[in-house]
């Protein structure tokens, strides 16, 4: 089954909040990195994608109609080939906020001690290292924030240049329901926009020492 929505934004741009929002809008199940906690066998598909081998996308996304976050956002071009009629949501946030959040969460988790091989978290760690650290950032998270931010901006620009404007929403989750519902042709729900997975929540889930809370400017996500 083809996807209806492809989330092309990097992790830590409100992607878990976006996943919950899309599901509440009736977009069907939305694939997020956290799916790997319960679907460790999906690792083989993502490693195939990272190595440039053919991927059975229809098998991987059986039962899903949308994606957000890593690992899928790295393969937005391939997913558009698989689902050429899909709408693309490029979640973003101010680059300096994204950089600080990324370093304090995803980078810290991937550069820390790997979880036990028999742990549900191992699949997430394995795919994260291969797709995020190696493929997206060339094996390094870069010591210079300017370099890291340049990668972030280059990805966003590539999506903006590579997707038909009629299919694309460039979206900050701090904007709430309005732009998302208008883009998808949905009624605005009579409930607050979901806000979840701030830096402290991420670090607790990842077993990291508690870190400072996210800036209050917008709801973060992995």
C-alpha positions as CSV (number, residue, x, y, z in Angstrom):
1,X,0.0,0.0,0.0
2,X,1.3,3.4,-0.9
3,X,1.9,6.1,1.7
4,X,-0.4,9.1,1.9
5,X,2.0,11.3,3.9
6,X,5.8,11.4,4.0
7,X,7.4,13.2,6.9
8,X,10.7,14.6,5.5
9,X,11.9,16.5,8.6
10,X,14.8,15.5,10.7
11,X,14.3,14.1,14.2
12,X,14.0,16.7,17.0
13,X,11.6,18.9,14.9
14,X,8.5,17.8,16.7
15,X,8.1,14.5,14.9
16,X,6.6,12.5,17.8
17,X,4.0,15.3,18.3
18,X,3.4,15.3,14.6
19,X,2.9,11.5,14.5
20,X,0.3,11.8,17.2
21,X,-1.4,14.7,15.4
22,X,-1.6,12.8,12.1
23,X,-3.0,9.8,13.7
24,X,-5.6,11.9,15.5
25,X,-6.6,13.5,12.2
26,X,-7.4,10.0,10.8
27,X,-4.2,9.7,8.7
28,X,-3.8,6.1,9.8
29,X,-0.8,4.6,11.5
30,X,2.3,6.7,11.3
31,X,5.8,5.1,11.2
32,X,8.3,6.8,13.6
33,X,11.7,5.6,14.8
34,X,10.0,4.4,18.0
35,X,8.2,1.7,16.0
36,X,11.5,-0.2,16.0
37,X,11.1,-0.9,19.8
38,X,8.2,-3.2,18.8
39,X,9.3,-4.1,15.3
40,X,13.0,-5.1,15.5
41,X,12.8,-7.2,12.4
42,X,12.3,-4.0,10.4
43,X,16.1,-3.4,10.9
44,X,16.9,-5.4,7.8
45,X,14.7,-3.2,5.6
46,X,16.4,0.0,6.9
47,X,19.9,-1.5,6.5
48,X,19.0,-2.5,2.9
49,X,17.9,1.1,2.3
50,X,21.1,2.5,3.8
51,X,23.3,0.2,1.7
52,X,21.4,1.1,-1.5
53,X,19.8,-2.3,-1.9
54,X,16.2,-2.8,-3.0
55,X,13.7,-2.4,-0.2
56,X,10.3,-4.0,0.0
57,X,8.6,-0.8,1.1
58,X,5.1,-2.2,0.8
59,X,6.1,-5.0,3.2
60,X,7.8,-2.5,5.6
61,X,4.9,-0.1,5.7
62,X,2.1,-2.7,5.7
63,X,-0.6,-1.2,7.9
64,X,0.9,2.3,7.8
65,X,-0.2,5.3,5.8
66,X,2.3,7.9,7.0
67,X,5.9,8.4,8.1
68,X,7.8,10.9,10.2
69,X,11.2,11.1,11.8
70,X,14.3,9.0,11.1
71,X,15.0,6.6,9.5
72,X,12.3,7.4,6.9
73,X,13.1,11.1,6.5
74,X,16.6,10.2,5.1
75,X,14.9,8.3,2.3
76,X,12.2,10.8,1.3
77,X,13.2,10.6,-2.4
78,X,12.8,6.8,-2.5
79,X,9.5,7.1,-0.6
80,X,8.2,9.6,-3.1
81,X,9.1,7.1,-5.9
82,X,7.2,4.4,-3.9
83,X,4.3,6.8,-3.3
84,X,4.4,9.6,-5.9
85,X,1.0,11.0,-4.9
86,X,1.9,11.4,-1.2
87,X,1.8,14.7,0.6
88,X,5.1,15.7,2.1
89,X,5.4,17.4,5.5
90,X,8.8,19.0,6.2
91,X,8.8,19.6,9.9
92,X,11.4,22.2,11.0
93,X,12.4,24.5,13.9
94,X,14.9,27.3,14.3
95,X,18.3,25.8,13.4
96,X,20.1,26.7,16.6
97,X,17.3,25.1,18.7
98,X,17.4,22.0,16.6
99,X,21.2,21.7,17.0
100,X,21.1,22.0,20.8
101,X,18.3,19.5,21.0
102,X,19.9,17.0,18.6
103,X,23.2,17.1,20.5
104,X,21.5,16.6,23.9
105,X,19.4,13.7,22.8
106,X,20.0,11.7,19.6
107,X,23.7,12.4,19.4
108,X,24.1,11.6,23.1
109,X,22.2,8.4,22.8
110,X,24.1,7.2,19.7
111,X,27.5,8.0,21.0
112,X,26.9,6.5,24.4
113,X,27.1,2.9,25.5
114,X,25.0,0.6,23.1
115,X,22.1,-1.2,24.8
116,X,22.3,-5.0,25.1
117,X,21.8,-6.9,21.9
118,X,18.7,-8.6,23.3
119,X,17.2,-5.3,24.4
120,X,14.2,-3.7,22.5
121,X,16.3,-0.6,22.2
122,X,19.1,-2.3,20.3
123,X,17.2,-2.1,17.0
124,X,16.7,1.6,17.4
125,X,20.4,2.1,18.3
126,X,21.6,0.0,15.3
127,X,19.4,1.8,12.8
128,X,20.2,5.2,14.3
129,X,24.0,4.6,14.0
130,X,23.7,3.4,10.4
131,X,21.1,5.8,9.1
132,X,21.6,8.9,11.2
133,X,25.2,8.9,12.2
134,X,26.8,7.2,9.2
135,X,24.5,7.9,6.2
136,X,23.0,11.3,7.1
137,X,26.1,12.8,8.8
138,X,28.9,10.9,7.2
139,X,30.1,9.0,10.2
140,X,30.4,12.0,12.4
141,X,28.2,14.5,14.2
142,X,30.8,17.2,13.6
143,X,32.4,19.2,16.4
144,X,31.3,22.6,14.9
145,X,27.7,23.6,15.4
146,X,27.9,25.6,12.2
147,X,28.7,22.5,10.2
148,X,25.9,20.5,11.8
149,X,23.4,23.3,11.2
150,X,24.6,23.4,7.6
151,X,23.7,19.8,7.1
152,X,20.3,20.4,8.6
153,X,19.6,23.4,6.3
154,X,20.9,21.5,3.3
155,X,18.5,18.7,3.9
156,X,15.6,21.0,4.2
157,X,16.6,22.9,1.1
158,X,16.9,19.7,-0.9
159,X,13.4,18.7,0.1
160,X,12.0,22.1,-0.8
161,X,13.8,21.9,-4.2
162,X,12.9,18.3,-4.8
163,X,9.1,18.2,-4.0
164,X,6.4,19.8,-6.0
165,X,5.2,22.8,-4.0
166,X,1.6,21.6,-4.3
167,X,2.6,18.4,-2.4
168,X,4.7,20.1,0.2
169,X,4.0,21.7,3.6
170,X,6.9,23.3,5.4
171,X,5.7,23.2,8.9
172,X,6.7,24.2,12.5
173,X,4.7,22.2,15.0
174,X,4.4,25.4,17.1
175,X,1.9,26.6,14.5
176,X,-0.6,24.0,15.8
177,X,-3.4,22.4,13.9
178,X,-4.2,25.2,11.4
179,X,-1.6,24.8,8.6
180,X,-1.6,21.0,9.0
181,X,-5.4,20.6,8.8
182,X,-5.6,23.0,5.8
183,X,-2.9,21.1,4.0
184,X,-4.6,17.8,4.6
185,X,-8.1,19.0,4.1
186,X,-9.1,18.1,7.6
187,X,-11.4,19.7,10.2
188,X,-9.5,21.3,13.1
189,X,-9.9,19.1,16.2
190,X,-11.5,20.5,19.3
191,X,-8.5,19.6,21.4
192,X,-5.0,21.0,22.0
193,X,-2.3,20.1,19.5
194,X,-0.2,17.3,21.0
195,X,3.0,18.3,22.7
196,X,5.3,15.5,23.8
197,X,8.8,14.1,23.9
198,X,10.8,17.1,25.2
199,X,14.5,16.7,25.9
200,X,14.0,15.3,29.4
201,X,11.5,12.7,28.2
202,X,13.8,11.6,25.4
203,X,16.8,11.3,27.8
204,X,14.7,9.3,30.3
205,X,13.6,6.9,27.5
206,X,17.1,6.6,26.3
207,X,18.5,6.0,29.8
208,X,20.6,9.2,29.7
209,X,21.2,11.4,32.6
210,X,18.5,14.0,32.9
211,X,19.2,17.0,30.8
212,X,17.7,20.5,30.7
213,X,14.2,21.1,29.4
214,X,13.7,22.3,25.8
215,X,13.2,26.0,25.2
216,X,9.6,26.9,25.5
217,X,9.4,28.4,22.0
218,X,7.9,25.2,20.5
219,X,7.1,21.6,21.2
220,X,10.0,19.4,20.3
221,X,10.0,15.8,19.1
222,X,12.6,13.3,18.2
